[in-house]
Structures are given as structure tokens and as C-alpha cells.
Amino acid sequence: RVTMYCLAEGLKMLRKVGAKTDPEGYAKTKYLWRGMKDREMDLEAFKARGGTELAPMSTTSSREIADSYAGVGQDGHASLLFRYTTKALSRGVLIDYLSLYPKEKEFLYPPLTSLTYDDRSAVMVEGNVTVVPVDPQMA
């Protein structure tokens, strides 16, 4: 528990740093992506209740990177992509300078991030890929 608490607090601090170093970028809407291979979901249940990620959650600003994690283009795989609509406090922390893979432009969310369906956009089905628009909220 202590590790997760320290991680969540550290991400809050880094979010403040990001807001101070780039106030204009911080206030702009940015789409982030998370790809999952061999995953399907009950969209109606998600639209009604949303969900919570219990662990730290990685996202990327690159659709291509998310596609690779989702196995897009690989036959026989049902892929799920979450498209996060983020702005200011709803955006994870860019940790590319800490990452083993800095080119992935990873944005990290703390444990217990809540995800709700973004009803301003529609679910898109692109072949074997389902793209679900979500709004993240952090505690």
C-alpha cells in the first residue's frame, strides 16, 4: 500500500510541474491511447457504470504505439483501444524521460483511476479493433 500511495503522490507532484512548465499545453485537449490485445468488453455495462483501474495505468500519445500493443493487423485477435480525452487534471503524467522506451511517449496514471464512457464521441469498429472513447478521472 505504501508503494502505491507514494507513486500516486509523486504523480500528483509531477502533474503540478507539468502545469507550471507548459501552462498552454496543459490546458489543451489531448488524446491518449491504450491498446489491449485479445480483449473485448461489455460496452453497455461500461457506458452505464464505467470502471476503475486498480494498478498504475500506462497510456501513450501515439496511436501507432497503442495499435502495436493491441495487436492491430494480426489476424484472429480481437483488439480493444481506449481513446482518452484529456485536459489539465485529467491527463496522466508524461514520463518519457524515466521510461525504458522513451519513444513511446508514455503518460502514467495512478492506481484507482476511474474511467467513464465519453458520450461526446461514438464507439468505432475498425475491422477487428474496437475504439472506445473514455474520460479518465484521478482521485
N, C-alpha and C positions, 0 to 999 in steps of 0.2 A: 504493500500500500504506500509506503513512504516513497518508493521509487516513482510510482505513478503521480503522486502528489508533487514531487519535485519537478518531474517532467512538465506537468500541467502549469505549474507556477513559472518555470523557465520559459515556456512558450508564451505565456501572458507577457512576460517582460520583453521578450524578443518582438512581440507584436507591437508594443509601445515604441520600441526602437525603430521598427519599420515605418510606423506612422510619423515619427519625427523626421526621419531621413528622407522620406518621399511622400509628403502630405497629399500632393495631387494624385499620384498613383494609388495611394491608399484609399482615396475617396472614389476612384473609378470602379465601375463594374468589370470584373474579370471572370472568365470561365476557367474552371479547373476540371480535371478529368480523373476518373479512377476506373481501370479496366479489370474485369474478373472473368476468368476462363471457366467454362463448364458450369455456368451459373444461370439460373432462371429465378424469377420471383413472382409472387402473387401481387400483381400491380394494384388490384382493387384494395387489398388489405393494406398495402403500403400507402396508397392515397388516403385511406381512412385513418391510419394510425401512425405512419412514419416508422422510424426505427432509431436505435441508438447503437453506436459502435463502442464496444467496451474497451478496446485496445487503442493505442495510438494509430492514427489513420493517415496513410500517405496518399497524396494526390499529385498531379502534375499539370503544368500549364500546356503541355504538348499532347494534342490528340493522338499523334502518331505513337508516342510512348505508351499511352493508355491502350491503344489498339494492340500493341505488341504484348502487353500483359494479358489482354483479353483473348489472345489467340485469333485475332481477326484475320480472315483469309485462310484459316486452317479448316479443312473440311471435317464435318462431324462434330463440331464444337458449337454449343450454344454460348454466345458471349453476351456479357452484360457490361454496359458502360454507364456510369453515373456522370452527368454533366452538372457540376456545381456552379450555381450563380452566386458569386461572392462579391462583397464590397465591405471595406473597412473591417469592422469587428467580426464579420462572418468568414473572413479569409484566414486560412491556415498560415503558418509562418514559413517563409522561403528559407530552406536550409541547404541550398546547393553548396555552400562553402563548407558545410560539415559532412556532406554526403560522399560515399564511396563512388557514386555515379553522378557527378555534378551536372552533366549534360541533360539529365532527366528533369531538371528544374522542379525538384520536389518541394511541395508545400505540406507541412506536417500539422495535423490536428491532434489535440489532446484526447486522452481517453474520455469516454462518455459524451462525445459529440453527437448531437441529435440531428437526424436527417428527416426532412419533411418533403413531400412532393411539391415541386414548383409548378403551380397551376397556371402560371403565365406562359408556359410552353407546353408542347404536346410530346408524348412519348413517340419516338421514331423507331421504326423497324427497318434496318438496312441489311437485307439478306439474313444471316444468322446472328446478327447483332441487334440487341435492344438497347436503345439510348434513353435513359430515364433522367429527366431534369429534377434536380434536388436543390433544396436550400439547407445549408448547414447552420447550426446554432451551437455555440460553445457555452459551457457554464462559466 
